[in-house]
């Protein structure tokens, strides 16, 4: 996770906002250079919604794809997958 945070911070040097999407087109991480650059936009396909809002506000957008950040724990199956990944030291 430390690697992910460092990578997000590095990308933020060149962009107003950096997004890390989830596997289902949601948004699992957002880093902005300044507070409140974007409103909170929850819901299905929030990643696309955030990108459109950032474009509308003429913000430069960076993208960070990470298996660990993209992973959601929403279902019992996700919990099982999480524990398997922990056992294999994949997180």
Helices and strands as residue ranges (DSSP letters): H 2-12, E 17-21, E 27-32, H 46-56, E 61-63, H 67-70, H 76-87
